[in-house]
Amino acid sequence: MTDPSVPGVVHLDLDAFFAAVEQRDKPSLRGKPVVVGGTGGRGVVSTASYEARAFGIGSAMPTARARRLCPNAAYLGGRFEAYREVSRQVMELAHELSPLVEPLSLDEAFVDLSAAHPDLDVAAVTAIAEDFRAAVRARTGLTVSVGAGASKLVAKIASDLRKPDALVVVPPAEQEDLLAPMSVRTIPGVGAVTGDRLVRAGLKTIGALAAADEGELVRMLGKAHGTALLAFARGIDPRPVVAEREAKSVSAEETFAVDLTDRRDLAERLRRMADRVAARLAAAGLSGRTVTVKVRRYDFSTLNRSRTLAHATSSAREIVQNATELLDTVDVADGVRLLGVGVSGLSEFSQADLLADLEDAVEPEADGAPAEEEPLESPQPYGPPAAPGWRPGQDVRHEEFGPGWVQGSGAGRVTVRFEGPHTPVGRIRTFRDDDSALAPADPPVFDPEHP
């Protein structure tokens, strides 16, 4: 258990992670606005570089809007192999600090220093964090912002205070003064609806919330939410750093280039997604009791339909059957732009799962091919590529010109810039998109020893 008298909890957050990896590996993009995410008409921004954020571009923004705000930015489709490798390197460095590392995503984690450092104070934590930040930069070429405090809450807030490339250590005696003037929306769990309710009640700051009457908050927000937010506002966060985070759900979803209205087409796409979910559950040795279908309609409204089963399952047939029945309850006549299916309430395999799997095994797949297997944490595709076969930002190699990346494609042509993390800004060349000398390639290797 973390000692509340020392700032022993660290939150690390790689700065503009996806975009930063792209700028590291593509010299022509350094210092320029870069947007990583969906590049098609229905795409959504995943990460924007700080140069792009200056134009008002942010995560979860439709790419079409981002293009209007900054038409000259580089819009890239994402290279998850490269991001996973950098994440692996950073998490290895985090584990050198402590055995208690709780990854939150590829670019974010909590670390409990007290598990490996018995005599901690502000100076010691500052030195450890500075050494870690220097190690991350040396090994990956990237910057990481670090916050440290006596709890997860304070550490997370601290890491956001001075991004990018910052370190903020909050002594426990000073956390009340730090939190008090901040907006209540800074507290984890305060979304738009809760934030609006608190503001309407006159509780605009964390300090005002900390001084509020608990009974009033419980009446306003319910017992669990009201008491939890009051504790957070008072700097009380008993959540431990947990080394292994269990997945809460496994899901798959797809955003369509045009709205779909054909129920049979939607049902077939749902079946394929359910097959992928079942394969991921099986690969992870998990099963789940609740099947959920997510439908985003033509007007951006989102509907969720769920059903809790009598037993946990990882059977593709059961997931498909229940998901299809849930989809049947949704009106799709006006068009669907996104469809998804998920399974939650996860646990290890049950006997019912094993029997269901045996039943499935004697029946051929509907399309004659096995379901595609994906790792448990595989990211969902961003959307359609810029042109068939080539994605903007994709790593390629040409037999004559060597390694490079796709800058754009279309009209039967693909434009490639030939450069890498340790080269000068590269030259651009354009080829036919079926040029046999051009092929996809693995991400370039970043060498920390390279001058």
C-alpha positions in Angstrom: 0.0 0.0 0.0 1.3 3.4 -0.9 2.4 5.6 2.0 0.1 8.7 1.8 2.9 10.8 3.4 5.3 10.5 0.4 4.7 11.2 -3.3 5.4 7.5 -4.2 3.0 7.1 -7.1 4.2 8.1 -10.5 2.1 8.6 -13.6 4.0 8.5 -16.9 2.5 9.8 -20.2 4.4 9.8 -23.5 3.8 13.2 -25.2 1.6 13.1 -28.3 2.7 9.5 -28.6 1.6 8.3 -32.1 2.5 11.6 -33.7 5.8 11.8 -31.9 6.8 8.4 -33.2 5.9 9.5 -36.7 8.0 12.7 -36.4 10.9 10.7 -35.0 10.9 8.3 -37.9 10.1 10.9 -40.6 12.6 13.8 -40.6 10.5 15.9 -43.0 7.7 16.0 -40.4 9.7 17.3 -37.4 8.4 20.6 -36.2 5.3 20.4 -38.4 1.7 19.6 -37.7 1.0 15.8 -37.8 -2.3 14.1 -37.3 -2.6 10.3 -36.8 -6.0 8.6 -37.2 -8.6 7.8 -39.8 -7.8 9.3 -43.1 -11.1 8.5 -44.8 -14.2 10.6 -44.9 -15.5 9.0 -41.6 -12.1 9.0 -39.9 -11.4 10.3 -36.4 -8.3 11.9 -35.0 -6.4 9.6 -32.6 -3.4 11.8 -31.8 -2.3 15.3 -32.9 1.2 16.7 -32.6 1.6 19.8 -30.5 2.1 21.8 -33.8 -1.3 20.5 -34.9 -2.9 21.2 -31.6 -2.1 24.9 -32.1 -4.7 24.9 -34.8 -7.4 23.5 -32.4 -7.1 19.8 -33.5 -7.6 17.3 -30.7 -8.3 13.6 -30.2 -11.7 12.2 -31.2 -12.3 15.1 -33.6 -13.6 14.1 -37.0 -10.7 14.1 -39.5 -12.8 16.1 -41.9 -13.0 18.9 -39.4 -9.3 18.7 -38.6 -8.5 19.0 -42.3 -10.5 22.2 -42.4 -8.7 23.6 -39.4 -5.2 22.7 -40.8 -5.3 21.5 -44.4 -1.5 21.5 -44.6 -0.9 19.0 -41.8 0.4 15.5 -42.5 -2.6 13.1 -42.1 -1.3 9.6 -41.4 -3.1 6.3 -40.9 -1.0 4.9 -38.0 1.7 2.2 -37.6 0.8 0.1 -34.6 3.8 -2.2 -34.9 6.1 0.8 -34.4 4.0 2.1 -31.5 3.9 -1.2 -29.7 7.7 -1.6 -30.0 8.2 1.9 -28.4 5.7 1.1 -25.7 7.4 -2.2 -24.9 10.7 -0.3 -24.5 9.2 2.3 -22.2 7.4 -0.3 -20.1 10.7 -2.2 -19.7 12.2 1.0 -18.3 9.3 1.5 -16.0 9.7 -2.0 -14.6 13.3 -1.2 -13.7 11.8 1.4 -11.3 9.4 -0.9 -9.6 7.7 -4.3 -10.0 4.4 -2.5 -9.5 3.6 -1.1 -13.0 0.1 -0.7 -14.1 -0.2 0.0 -17.9 -3.2 2.0 -18.9 -2.5 2.1 -22.6 0.4 1.9 -25.0 1.6 5.4 -23.8 0.5 5.6 -20.2 1.1 3.8 -16.9 1.1 4.2 -13.1 4.2 3.1 -11.1 4.3 2.6 -7.4 7.9 3.5 -6.4 7.4 2.5 -2.8 7.5 -1.2 -3.8 11.2 -0.9 -4.6 12.4 2.3 -2.8 11.8 2.2 1.0 13.1 5.7 1.8 11.3 8.1 -0.4 10.9 11.9 -0.2 10.4 14.6 -2.7 14.1 14.8 -3.6 14.4 11.1 -4.1 11.3 10.8 -6.2 12.4 13.8 -8.3 15.8 12.2 -9.0 14.2 8.8 -9.9 11.8 10.5 -12.3 14.4 12.6 -13.9 16.6 9.6 -14.5 13.6 7.7 -16.0 12.8 10.6 -18.3 16.4 10.8 -19.5 16.4 7.0 -20.1 13.2 7.1 -22.2 14.6 9.9 -24.3 18.0 8.1 -24.8 16.3 4.7 -25.7 13.4 5.9 -27.8 14.1 9.5 -28.8 10.8 10.6 -27.3 9.8 12.8 -24.4 7.6 11.7 -21.5 5.7 13.8 -19.0 5.7 12.5 -15.4 3.6 13.4 -12.4 4.2 12.1 -8.9 2.1 12.3 -5.8 0.8 10.4 -2.9 -2.0 8.8 -5.0 -3.1 7.9 -8.5 -5.4 10.9 -8.6 -2.7 13.5 -7.8 -0.1 11.8 -10.0 -2.4 11.8 -13.0 -3.3 15.4 -12.5 0.3 16.4 -12.0 1.5 14.8 -15.2 -1.0 16.9 -17.2 0.0 20.2 -15.6 3.0 21.3 -17.8 3.0 18.9 -20.8 4.9 18.3 -22.9 8.3 17.0 -21.6 7.6 18.0 -17.9 8.1 16.6 -14.4 5.8 17.7 -11.6 6.2 16.2 -8.1 3.5 17.2 -5.6 4.5 17.0 -1.9 1.5 15.6 0.0 1.4 18.7 2.2 0.8 20.8 -0.9 -1.7 18.8 -2.7 -4.8 20.5 -1.2 -3.5 23.9 -2.3 -2.8 22.5 -5.8 -6.2 20.9 -6.3 -8.4 23.6 -4.7 -8.5 26.1 -7.6 -8.8 23.5 -10.3 -12.1 22.9 -12.2 -14.2 20.0 -10.9 -13.9 18.6 -14.5 -10.3 17.8 -13.7 -11.3 14.9 -11.5 -11.5 11.5 -13.1 -15.1 10.4 -13.4 -16.5 13.9 -13.9 -17.8 13.9 -17.4 -19.9 16.5 -19.2 -23.2 15.6 -17.5 -21.8 15.4 -13.9 -19.7 18.5 -14.5 -22.7 20.5 -15.6 -24.7 19.4 -12.6 -21.9 20.3 -10.2 -21.4 23.7 -11.8 -25.1 24.5 -11.7 -25.0 23.6 -8.0 -22.2 26.2 -7.5 -19.4 23.6 -7.2 -17.1 24.9 -9.9 -13.8 24.1 -8.3 -12.3 21.1 -6.5 -12.0 23.2 -3.4 -15.7 24.0 -3.5 -16.5 20.4 -4.0 -14.2 19.3 -1.1 -16.1 21.7 1.2 -19.6 20.4 0.0 -22.0 18.5 2.2 -21.7 14.8 1.6 -25.5 14.3 2.0 -26.1 16.9 -0.7 -23.7 15.2 -3.1 -25.3 11.8 -2.5 -28.7 13.2 -3.2 -27.4 14.8 -6.4 -25.2 12.0 -7.8 -26.0 8.9 -5.9 -24.2 7.3 -3.0 -21.3 5.6 -4.8 -20.5 8.5 -7.2 -21.1 11.2 -4.7 -18.9 9.8 -1.9 -16.2 8.9 -4.4 -16.0 12.4 -5.9 -16.0 14.0 -2.5 -13.0 11.8 -1.5 -11.2 12.7 -4.7 -11.8 16.4 -4.1 -10.3 16.0 -0.6 -7.2 14.3 -2.1 -8.2 10.8 -0.8 -7.6 8.1 -3.4 -7.1 4.6 -1.9 -6.8 2.8 -5.3 -3.6 0.8 -5.4 -1.3 0.4 -8.4 -2.1 -3.0 -9.8 0.6 -4.7 -11.8 -1.8 -6.7 -14.0 -4.9 -5.0 -15.3 -7.6 -7.5 -16.3 -9.5 -6.7 -19.5 -13.1 -5.6 -18.8 -14.4 -6.4 -22.2 -13.4 -7.6 -25.7 -14.9 -5.8 -28.7 -14.7 -5.1 -32.4 -16.2 -2.3 -34.4 -16.2 -0.8 -37.9 -16.9 2.6 -39.2 -18.4 2.6 -42.7 -17.4 4.9 -45.6 -21.1 5.4 -46.4 -24.1 4.9 -44.2 -25.5 1.3 -44.5 -29.2 0.5 -44.5 -29.3 -3.1 -45.7 -30.0 -5.2 -42.6 -28.6 -8.3 -44.2 -25.3 -6.6 -45.0 -25.2 -5.2 -41.4 -25.9 -8.7 -40.0 -23.1 -10.2 -42.0 -20.6 -7.6 -40.9 -21.8 -8.1 -37.3 -21.2 -11.9 -37.7 -17.6 -11.3 -38.9 -16.9 -9.0 -35.9 -18.4 -11.5 -33.5 -16.1 -14.1 -34.9 -13.1 -11.9 -34.3 -14.3 -11.2 -30.7 -14.8 -15.0 -30.1 -11.3 -15.7 -31.5 -9.7 -13.1 -29.2 -11.6 -14.4 -26.2 -10.4 -17.9 -27.0 -6.8 -16.7 -27.5 -6.9 -15.1 -24.0 -8.6 -18.0 -22.3 -11.6 -15.8 -21.4 -15.3 -16.0 -21.6 -18.0 -13.4 -20.9 -21.7 -13.2 -19.9 -22.8 -9.9 -21.4 -23.1 -9.4 -25.2 -23.4 -5.8 -26.4 -24.2 -4.3 -29.8 -23.2 -0.7 -30.5 -24.9 1.2 -33.3 -24.0 4.8 -34.3 -26.7 6.2 -36.6 -26.6 8.6 -39.5 -27.1 11.6 -37.1 -24.2 10.5 -34.8 -26.6 9.3 -32.1 -25.2 6.1 -30.5 -27.4 3.2 -29.3 -26.2 0.3 -27.1 -28.2 -2.9 -26.7 -27.0 -5.6 -24.3 -28.0 -8.9 -23.0 -26.7 -10.9 -20.0 -26.6 -14.6 -20.5 -27.2 -17.3 -18.0 -23.6 -18.5 -18.4 -20.3 -17.2 -19.6 -19.4 -17.9 -23.2 -16.7 -17.5 -25.8 -18.7 -19.4 -28.5 -18.8 -17.6 -31.8 -22.2 -19.1 -32.5 -23.7 -17.8 -29.2 -22.2 -14.4 -29.6 -23.4 -14.1 -33.2 -26.9 -15.3 -32.3 -27.3 -12.9 -29.4 -25.7 -9.9 -31.2 -28.0 -10.5 -34.2 -31.1 -10.6 -32.1 -30.0 -7.3 -30.4 -29.4 -5.7 -33.8 -32.9 -6.7 -34.8 -34.3 -4.4 -32.1 -32.6 -1.3 -33.7 -34.1 0.7 -36.6 -31.5 1.0 -39.3 -33.7 2.4 -42.0 -32.1 5.9 -41.9 -28.5 4.6 -42.0 -25.8 3.2 -39.8 -22.3 4.8 -39.8 -20.7 2.5 -37.1 -21.4 -1.0 -35.9 -19.7 -2.9 -33.1 -20.1 -5.9 -30.9 -18.5 -6.7 -27.5 -18.5 -9.2 -24.7 -18.0 -8.1 -21.1 -18.3 -9.7 -17.6 -15.2 -11.6 -18.3 -13.9 -14.7 -16.5 -11.8 -17.7 -17.2 -13.3 -20.5 -19.4 -16.3 -22.3 -18.0 -17.5 -25.9 -18.7 -20.4 -24.4 -20.8 -17.8 -22.7 -23.0 -15.9 -25.9 -23.6 -19.1 -27.7 -24.6 -20.2 -24.9 -26.9 -16.7 -24.9 -28.5 -17.0 -28.6 -29.2 -20.4 -28.0 -30.9 -19.0 -25.2 -33.0 -16.0 -27.3 -34.0 -18.1 -29.9 -35.9 -19.8 -27.2 -37.9 -18.0 -25.6 -40.9 -17.6 -21.8 -41.0 -20.2 -20.0 -43.0 -17.7 -18.7 -45.5 -15.5 -21.8 -45.5 -12.6 -20.1 -43.7 -11.7 -19.9 -40.0 -12.2 -16.6 -38.1 -9.3 -14.3 -38.1 -7.4 -14.4 -34.8 -6.4 -11.1 -33.2 -4.4 -10.4 -30.0 -6.5 -9.3 -27.1 -5.4 -5.6 -27.2 -5.3 -5.3 -31.0 -6.4 -1.7 -31.9 -9.3 -1.3 -34.3 -8.6 -0.1 -37.8 -9.0 3.6 -38.3 -11.0 3.4 -41.5 -10.4 3.0 -45.2 -7.0 3.7 -46.6 -6.3 6.6 -48.9 -6.0 4.2 -51.9 -6.2 0.5 -52.3 -3.0 -1.1 -51.0 -1.3 2.0 -49.7 -1.9 4.0 -46.5 -0.5 7.4 -45.8 2.5 7.0 -43.5 2.9 3.3 -44.3 6.5 2.0 -44.3 7.7 0.8 -47.7 10.9 -0.3 -49.5 11.8 0.2 -53.1 14.3 -2.1 -54.8 16.3 0.9 -56.1 15.7 3.7 -53.7 15.5 1.8 -50.4 13.2 2.4 -47.4 10.7 5.2 -47.2 7.1 6.0 -46.4 3.9 6.6 -48.3 3.1 10.3 -48.5 0.0 9.9 -50.6 -1.8 7.8 -53.2 -4.6 7.9 -55.7 -5.4 7.9 -59.4 -3.2 4.9 -59.9 -0.1 6.5 -58.3 1.7 6.4 -55.0 4.1 9.0 -53.7 6.9 8.0 -51.5 9.4 10.0 -49.4 12.6 8.1 -48.9 14.0 8.9 -45.5 14.3 7.3 -42.0 14.9 8.2 -38.4 18.6 8.8 -38.9 18.7 10.3 -42.4 18.3 13.9 -43.6 15.0 15.0 -45.1 14.4 12.6 -48.0 13.5 13.0 -51.6 10.0 12.4 -53.0 9.3 10.1 -55.9 6.1 8.9 -57.5 5.4 5.4 -58.9 2.5 3.5 -60.3 0.6 2.0 -57.4 1.3 -1.5 -58.8 5.0 -1.0 -59.3 6.6 -4.4 -58.6 9.7 -2.8 -57.2 7.7 -1.2 -54.3 6.6 -3.3 -51.3 5.4 -2.8 -47.7 8.1 -2.9 -45.1 8.6 -3.3 -41.4 9.0 -0.1 -39.4 12.5 1.4 -39.4 14.7 0.6 -36.4 15.6 3.6 -34.2 19.2 3.2 -33.0 19.8 5.1 -29.7 23.5 4.9 -30.4 23.2 6.7 -33.7 24.7 10.2 -33.6 
